[in-house]
Amino acid sequence: MAITIHPSIHLHPGPWLKRQVVEPFGINVKDLAAHFSVSRQNLSNVLNGHTALTADMAIRFEKAFGLRAETLMRMQSAYDLAQARGHESAIKVAPLARAA
């Protein structure tokens, strides 16, 4: 029997990074964006959960704060899959028959 995990358990890594890493460190988004050499808007969108965390951004967090980029990307992947599972019934694809 498969265990179903409610999609709300999977967190977008952005808000988690904002609350658990960026805010406790005491740096604002503008200064962190400059340090990362990215736009303030791009970083803000990630930290507020409006856009996905990219591999490049995960590496920036790894280099700046010592977090594993792989862990952050697993968080993003789990979040994305949970979101897709939330509307899985709307994805209409029939099983593919093997050619004889």
DRENTORKOL-3810 file (N, C-alpha, C; in nm, 4 decimals):
REM DRENTORKOL-3810
@n.u->0.0852; n.v->-0.1178; n.w->0.0000; ca.u->0.0000; ca.v->0.0000; ca.w->0.0000; c.u->0.0895; c.v->0.1238; c.w->0.0000
@n.u->0.0596; n.v->0.2172; n.w->-0.0869; ca.u->0.1370; ca.v->0.3406; ca.w->-0.0961; c.u->0.0906; c.v->0.4398; c.w->0.0090
@n.u->0.1852; n.v->0.5133; n.w->0.0625; ca.u->0.1545; ca.v->0.6178; ca.w->0.1594; c.u->0.1404; c.v->0.7483; c.w->0.0835
@n.u->0.0330; n.v->0.8185; n.w->0.1089; ca.u->0.0102; ca.v->0.9478; ca.w->0.0450; c.u->0.0465; c.v->1.0590; c.w->0.1421
@n.u->0.1314; n.v->1.1491; n.w->0.0973; ca.u->0.1725; ca.v->1.2630; ca.w->0.1789; c.u->0.1008; c.v->1.3861; c.w->0.1273
@n.u->0.0389; n.v->1.4579; n.w->0.2153; ca.u->-0.0349; ca.v->1.5782; ca.w->0.1758; c.u->0.0615; c.v->1.6793; c.w->0.1146
@n.u->0.0223; n.v->1.7423; n.w->0.0017; ca.u->0.1107; ca.v->1.8371; ca.w->-0.0662; c.u->0.1568; c.v->1.9542; c.w->0.0209
@n.u->0.0797; n.v->1.9893; n.w->0.1226; ca.u->0.1183; ca.v->2.1028; ca.w->0.2066; c.u->0.2436; c.v->2.0742; c.w->0.2888
@n.u->0.2810; n.v->1.9480; n.w->0.3002; ca.u->0.4019; ca.v->1.9122; ca.w->0.3756; c.u->0.5273; c.v->1.9524; c.w->0.2982
@n.u->0.5185; n.v->1.9523; n.w->0.1663; ca.u->0.6331; ca.v->1.9883; ca.w->0.0833; c.u->0.6428; c.v->2.1401; c.w->0.0741
@n.u->0.7550; n.v->2.1931; n.w->0.1170; ca.u->0.7759; ca.v->2.3375; ca.w->0.1211; c.u->0.8547; c.v->2.3864; c.w->0.0009
@n.u->0.8140; n.v->2.5011; n.w->-0.0496; ca.u->0.8966; ca.v->2.5686; ca.w->-0.1497; c.u->1.0234; c.v->2.6117; c.w->-0.0752
@n.u->1.1411; n.v->2.5881; n.w->-0.1314; ca.u->1.2633; ca.v->2.6218; ca.w->-0.0592; c.u->1.2823; c.v->2.7719; c.w->-0.0360
@n.u->1.2203; n.v->2.8557; n.w->-0.1181; ca.u->1.2390; ca.v->3.0000; ca.w->-0.1053; c.u->1.1983; c.v->3.0571; c.w->0.0298
@n.u->1.0706; n.v->3.0419; n.w->0.0682; ca.u->1.0302; ca.v->3.0939; ca.w->0.1992; c.u->1.1076; c.v->3.0302; c.w->0.3150
@n.u->1.1428; n.v->2.9025; n.w->0.3008; ca.u->1.2222; ca.v->2.8371; ca.w->0.4039; c.u->1.3594; c.v->2.9043; c.w->0.4149
@n.u->1.4229; n.v->2.9285; n.w->0.3000; ca.u->1.5524; ca.v->2.9979; ca.w->0.3002; c.u->1.5400; c.v->3.1368; c.w->0.3620
@n.u->1.4334; n.v->3.2056; n.w->0.3285; ca.u->1.4124; ca.v->3.3404; ca.w->0.3806; c.u->1.4035; c.v->3.3393; c.w->0.5334
@n.u->1.3200; n.v->3.2491; n.w->0.5879; ca.u->1.2975; ca.v->3.2448; ca.w->0.7331; c.u->1.4134; c.v->3.1834; c.w->0.8111
@n.u->1.4720; n.v->3.0782; n.w->0.7558; ca.u->1.5711; ca.v->3.0016; ca.w->0.8315; c.u->1.7164; c.v->3.0421; c.w->0.8060
@n.u->1.7417; n.v->3.1108; n.w->0.6959; ca.u->1.8803; ca.v->3.1421; ca.w->0.6604; c.u->1.9025; c.v->3.2922; c.w->0.6449
@n.u->1.8289; n.v->3.3532; n.w->0.5540; ca.u->1.8545; ca.v->3.4933; ca.w->0.5190; c.u->1.8216; c.v->3.5871; c.w->0.6351
@n.u->1.7005; n.v->3.5783; n.w->0.6898; ca.u->1.6616; ca.v->3.6691; ca.w->0.7988; c.u->1.7496; c.v->3.6527; c.w->0.9226
@n.u->1.7766; n.v->3.5284; n.w->0.9688; ca.u->1.8648; ca.v->3.5148; ca.w->1.0855; c.u->2.0067; c.v->3.5677; c.w->1.0612
@n.u->2.0506; n.v->3.5633; n.w->0.9365; ca.u->2.1840; ca.v->3.6137; ca.w->0.9043; c.u->2.1890; c.v->3.7659; c.w->0.9116
@n.u->2.0729; n.v->3.8296; n.w->0.8954; ca.u->2.0659; ca.v->3.9744; ca.w->0.9081; c.u->2.1013; c.v->4.0514; c.w->0.7820
@n.u->2.0870; n.v->3.9882; n.w->0.6671; ca.u->2.1145; ca.v->4.0574; ca.w->0.5411; c.u->1.9827; c.v->4.0805; c.w->0.4685
@n.u->1.9699; n.v->4.1956; n.w->0.4022; ca.u->1.8464; ca.v->4.2218; ca.w->0.3297; c.u->1.8573; c.v->4.1685; c.w->0.1863
@n.u->1.7437; n.v->4.1621; n.w->0.1196; ca.u->1.7369; ca.v->4.1041; ca.w->-0.0146; c.u->1.8224; c.v->4.1836; c.w->-0.1135
@n.u->1.8193; n.v->4.3135; n.w->-0.1039; ca.u->1.8972; ca.v->4.3974; ca.w->-0.1962; c.u->2.0465; c.v->4.3668; c.w->-0.1846
@n.u->2.0966; n.v->4.3611; n.w->-0.0620; ca.u->2.2392; ca.v->4.3347; ca.w->-0.0415; c.u->2.2771; c.v->4.1913; c.w->-0.0792
@n.u->2.1886; n.v->4.0965; n.w->-0.0481; ca.u->2.2172; ca.v->3.9575; ca.w->-0.0842; c.u->2.2151; c.v->3.9406; c.w->-0.2357
@n.u->2.1222; n.v->4.0066; n.w->-0.3035; ca.u->2.1163; ca.v->4.0002; ca.w->-0.4499; c.u->2.2449; c.v->4.0548; c.w->-0.5103
@n.u->2.2934; n.v->4.1652; n.w->-0.4564; ca.u->2.4197; ca.v->4.2214; ca.w->-0.5051; c.u->2.5346; c.v->4.1231; c.w->-0.4815
@n.u->2.5371; n.v->4.0599; n.w->-0.3646; ca.u->2.6412; ca.v->3.9618; ca.w->-0.3326; c.u->2.6350; c.v->3.8427; c.w->-0.4281
@n.u->2.5118; n.v->3.8021; n.w->-0.4633; ca.u->2.4916; ca.v->3.6889; ca.w->-0.5542; c.u->2.5072; c.v->3.7268; c.w->-0.7017
@n.u->2.5168; n.v->3.8558; n.w->-0.7322; ca.u->2.5204; ca.v->3.9046; ca.w->-0.8704; c.u->2.3943; c.v->3.8641; c.w->-0.9480
@n.u->2.2794; n.v->3.8806; n.w->-0.8821; ca.u->2.1495; ca.v->3.8575; ca.w->-0.9456; c.u->2.0619; c.v->3.9793; c.w->-0.9186
@n.u->1.9517; n.v->3.9888; n.w->-0.9886; ca.u->1.8628; ca.v->4.1025; ca.w->-0.9654; c.u->1.7886; c.v->4.0858; c.w->-0.8326
@n.u->1.7564; n.v->4.1978; n.w->-0.7704; ca.u->1.6807; ca.v->4.1952; ca.w->-0.6463; c.u->1.5456; c.v->4.1297; c.w->-0.6696
@n.u->1.4833; n.v->4.1600; n.w->-0.7831; ca.u->1.3516; ca.v->4.1035; ca.w->-0.8149; c.u->1.3575; c.v->3.9514; c.w->-0.8280
@n.u->1.4597; n.v->3.9011; n.w->-0.8938; ca.u->1.4761; ca.v->3.7564; ca.w->-0.9101; c.u->1.4888; c.v->3.6892; c.w->-0.7732
@n.u->1.5772; n.v->3.7394; n.w->-0.6899; ca.u->1.5967; ca.v->3.6807; ca.w->-0.5575; c.u->1.4699; c.v->3.6926; c.w->-0.4735
@n.u->1.4046; n.v->3.8068; n.w->-0.4783; ca.u->1.2812; ca.v->3.8270; ca.w->-0.4035; c.u->1.1738; c.v->3.7276; c.w->-0.4469
@n.u->1.1617; n.v->3.7053; n.w->-0.5770; ca.u->1.0632; ca.v->3.6088; ca.w->-0.6276; c.u->1.0896; c.v->3.4688; c.w->-0.5753
@n.u->1.2154; n.v->3.4290; n.w->-0.5692; ca.u->1.2506; ca.v->3.2973; ca.w->-0.5155; c.u->1.2185; c.v->3.2915; c.w->-0.3660
@n.u->1.2654; n.v->3.3897; n.w->-0.2907; ca.u->1.2465; ca.v->3.3882; ca.w->-0.1451; c.u->1.1004; c.v->3.3975; c.w->-0.1032
@n.u->1.0163; n.v->3.4536; n.w->-0.1889; ca.u->0.8738; ca.v->3.4626; ca.w->-0.1583; c.u->0.7936; c.v->3.3479; c.w->-0.2191
@n.u->0.8630; n.v->3.2526; n.w->-0.2829; ca.u->0.7971; ca.v->3.1341; ca.w->-0.3365; c.u->0.7215; c.v->3.1568; c.w->-0.4655
@n.u->0.7516; n.v->3.2660; n.w->-0.5364; ca.u->0.6811; ca.v->3.2963; ca.w->-0.6607; c.u->0.7453; c.v->3.2305; c.w->-0.7822
@n.u->0.8748; n.v->3.2019; n.w->-0.7749; ca.u->0.9432; ca.v->3.1317; ca.w->-0.8830; c.u->1.0277; c.v->3.0198; c.w->-0.8234
@n.u->1.0564; n.v->2.9225; n.w->-0.9063; ca.u->1.1330; ca.v->2.8063; ca.w->-0.8614; c.u->1.2791; c.v->2.8428; c.w->-0.8353
@n.u->1.3369; n.v->2.7716; n.w->-0.7421; ca.u->1.4805; ca.v->2.7829; ca.w->-0.7150; c.u->1.5538; c.v->2.7100; c.w->-0.8262
@n.u->1.6444; n.v->2.7774; n.w->-0.8937; ca.u->1.7230; ca.v->2.7138; ca.w->-0.9999; c.u->1.8494; c.v->2.6522; c.w->-0.9407
@n.u->1.9122; n.v->2.5674; n.w->-1.0185; ca.u->2.0384; ca.v->2.5072; ca.w->-0.9750; c.u->2.1450; c.v->2.6141; c.w->-0.9518
@n.u->2.1494; n.v->2.7144; n.w->-1.0395; ca.u->2.2470; ca.v->2.8227; ca.w->-1.0225; c.u->2.2248; c.v->2.8967; c.w->-0.8903
@n.u->2.0992; n.v->2.9246; n.w->-0.8591; ca.u->2.0687; ca.v->2.9950; ca.w->-0.7345; c.u->2.1010; c.v->2.9069; c.w->-0.6141
@n.u->2.0732; n.v->2.7777; n.w->-0.6245; ca.u->2.1055; ca.v->2.6850; ca.w->-0.5157; c.u->2.2565; c.v->2.6846; c.w->-0.4893
@n.u->2.3359; n.v->2.6890; n.w->-0.5946; ca.u->2.4818; ca.v->2.6935; ca.w->-0.5780; c.u->2.5248; c.v->2.8240; c.w->-0.5118
@n.u->2.4582; n.v->2.9325; n.w->-0.5451; ca.u->2.4900; ca.v->3.0603; ca.w->-0.4802; c.u->2.4643; c.v->3.0509; c.w->-0.3292
@n.u->2.3510; n.v->2.9911; n.w->-0.2904; ca.u->2.3226; ca.v->2.9741; ca.w->-0.1480; c.u->2.4245; c.v->2.8807; c.w->-0.0825
@n.u->2.4652; n.v->2.7776; n.w->-0.1546; ca.u->2.5661; ca.v->2.6862; ca.w->-0.1033; c.u->2.6974; c.v->2.7602; c.w->-0.0767
@n.u->2.7404; n.v->2.8400; n.w->-0.1715; ca.u->2.8671; ca.v->2.9119; ca.w->-0.1567; c.u->2.8606; c.v->3.0179; c.w->-0.0473
@n.u->2.7463; n.v->3.0847; n.w->-0.0355; ca.u->2.7353; ca.v->3.1933; ca.w->0.0624; c.u->2.7101; c.v->3.1426; c.w->0.2043
@n.u->2.6275; n.v->3.0400; n.w->0.2179; ca.u->2.5827; ca.v->2.9988; ca.w->0.3518; c.u->2.6238; c.v->2.8570; c.w->0.3914
@n.u->2.6850; n.v->2.7836; n.w->0.2985; ca.u->2.7299; ca.v->2.6489; ca.w->0.3320; c.u->2.6219; c.v->2.5425; c.w->0.3243
@n.u->2.5069; n.v->2.5760; n.w->0.2675; ca.u->2.4005; ca.v->2.4776; ca.w->0.2490; c.u->2.4335; c.v->2.3912; c.w->0.1284
@n.u->2.3869; n.v->2.2669; n.w->0.1277; ca.u->2.4098; ca.v->2.1800; ca.w->0.0125; c.u->2.3102; c.v->2.2146; c.w->-0.0981
@n.u->2.3616; n.v->2.2466; n.w->-0.2163; ca.u->2.2753; ca.v->2.2773; ca.w->-0.3300; c.u->2.1846; c.v->2.1589; c.w->-0.3624
@n.u->2.2360; n.v->2.0381; n.w->-0.3465; ca.u->2.1572; ca.v->1.9181; ca.w->-0.3755; c.u->2.0348; c.v->1.9096; c.w->-0.2845
@n.u->2.0519; n.v->1.9448; n.w->-0.1585; ca.u->1.9397; ca.v->1.9426; ca.w->-0.0645; c.u->1.8338; c.v->2.0441; c.w->-0.1050
@n.u->1.8771; n.v->2.1629; n.w->-0.1418; ca.u->1.7827; ca.v->2.2666; ca.w->-0.1845; c.u->1.7095; c.v->2.2248; c.w->-0.3118
@n.u->1.7805; n.v->2.1617; n.w->-0.4038; ca.u->1.7166; ca.v->2.1172; ca.w->-0.5276; c.u->1.6202; c.v->2.0018; c.w->-0.5017
@n.u->1.6502; n.v->1.9151; n.w->-0.4051; ca.u->1.5548; ca.v->1.8093; ca.w->-0.3683; c.u->1.4283; c.v->1.8696; c.w->-0.3097
@n.u->1.4443; n.v->1.9752; n.w->-0.2286; ca.u->1.3273; ca.v->2.0448; ca.w->-0.1744; c.u->1.2422; c.v->2.1010; c.w->-0.2878
@n.u->1.3058; n.v->2.1634; n.w->-0.3865; ca.u->1.2323; ca.v->2.2216; ca.w->-0.4994; c.u->1.1622; c.v->2.1126; c.w->-0.5798
@n.u->1.2324; n.v->2.0041; n.w->-0.6049; ca.u->1.1748; ca.v->1.8945; ca.w->-0.6820; c.u->1.0544; c.v->1.8323; c.w->-0.6098
@n.u->1.0663; n.v->1.8110; n.w->-0.4797; ca.u->0.9552; ca.v->1.7549; ca.w->-0.4017; c.u->0.8354; c.v->1.8497; c.w->-0.4033
@n.u->0.8622; n.v->1.9784; n.w->-0.3924; ca.u->0.7556; ca.v->2.0784; ca.w->-0.3970; c.u->0.6869; c.v->2.0775; c.w->-0.5336
@n.u->0.7666; n.v->2.0776; n.w->-0.6399; ca.u->0.7103; ca.v->2.0784; ca.w->-0.7755; c.u->0.6237; c.v->1.9550; c.w->-0.7996
@n.u->0.6727; n.v->1.8384; n.w->-0.7584; ca.u->0.5963; ca.v->1.7158; ca.w->-0.7788; c.u->0.4678; c.v->1.7168; c.w->-0.6968
@n.u->0.4733; n.v->1.7669; n.w->-0.5747; ca.u->0.3526; ca.v->1.7766; ca.w->-0.4922; c.u->0.2501; c.v->1.8688; c.w->-0.5565
@n.u->0.2962; n.v->1.9783; n.w->-0.6146; ca.u->0.2047; ca.v->2.0700; ca.w->-0.6828; c.u->0.1410; c.v->2.0012; c.w->-0.8037
@n.u->0.2189; n.v->1.9264; n.w->-0.8791; ca.u->0.1660; ca.v->1.8557; ca.w->-0.9957; c.u->0.0680; c.v->1.7467; c.w->-0.9532
@n.u->0.0993; n.v->1.6767; n.w->-0.8445; ca.u->0.0081; ca.v->1.5730; ca.w->-0.7944; c.u->-0.1260; c.v->1.6333; c.w->-0.7535
@n.u->-0.1244; n.v->1.7578; n.w->-0.7133; ca.u->-0.2470; ca.v->1.8254; ca.w->-0.6735; c.u->-0.3468; c.v->1.8412; c.w->-0.7866
@n.u->-0.3003; n.v->1.8401; n.w->-0.9106; ca.u->-0.3896; ca.v->1.8491; ca.w->-1.0264; c.u->-0.3671; c.v->1.7316; c.w->-1.1220
@n.u->-0.3222; n.v->1.6207; n.w->-1.0653; ca.u->-0.2913; ca.v->1.5012; ca.w->-1.1445; c.u->-0.4125; c.v->1.4526; c.w->-1.2248
@n.u->-0.5311; n.v->1.4628; n.w->-1.1675; ca.u->-0.6502; ca.v->1.4128; ca.w->-1.2364; c.u->-0.6794; c.v->1.4916; c.w->-1.3644
@n.u->-0.6296; n.v->1.6127; n.w->-1.3742; ca.u->-0.6510; ca.v->1.6939; ca.w->-1.4942; c.u->-0.5526; c.v->1.6586; c.w->-1.6057
@n.u->-0.4515; n.v->1.5793; n.w->-1.5740; ca.u->-0.3526; ca.v->1.5387; ca.w->-1.6743; c.u->-0.4030; c.v->1.4110; c.w->-1.7392
@n.u->-0.4527; n.v->1.4225; n.w->-1.8593; ca.u->-0.5158; ca.v->1.3123; ca.w->-1.9301; c.u->-0.4160; c.v->1.2474; c.w->-2.0269
@n.u->-0.3599; n.v->1.1358; n.w->-1.9838; ca.u->-0.2679; ca.v->1.0605; ca.w->-2.0665; c.u->-0.2998; c.v->0.9134; c.w->-2.0484
@n.u->-0.3234; n.v->0.8435; n.w->-2.1593; ca.u->-0.3523; ca.v->0.7008; ca.w->-2.1540; c.u->-0.2211; c.v->0.6232; c.w->-2.1522
@n.u->-0.2221; n.v->0.5050; n.w->-2.0929; ca.u->-0.1019; ca.v->0.4216; ca.w->-2.0975; c.u->-0.0637; c.v->0.3917; c.w->-2.2421
@n.u->0.0625; n.v->0.3856; n.w->-2.2680; ca.u->0.1142; ca.v->0.3597; ca.w->-2.4023; c.u->0.1254; c.v->0.2095; c.w->-2.4229
@n.u->0.0703; n.v->0.1605; n.w->-2.5336; ca.u->0.0776; ca.v->0.0182; ca.w->-2.5649; c.u->0.2108; c.v->-0.0098; c.w->-2.6339
@n.u->0.2713; n.v->-0.1217; n.w->-2.5956; ca.u->0.3987; ca.v->-0.1631; ca.w->-2.6550; c.u->0.3743; c.v->-0.2119; c.w->-2.7985
@n.u->0.4634; n.v->-0.1725; n.w->-2.8888; ca.u->0.4525; ca.v->-0.2174; ca.w->-3.0281; c.u->0.4813; c.v->-0.3667; c.w->-3.0362
@n.u->0.4095; n.v->-0.4350; n.w->-3.1229; ca.u->0.4248; ca.v->-0.5819; ca.w->-3.1371; c.u->0.5447; c.v->-0.6191; c.w->-3.2186
END
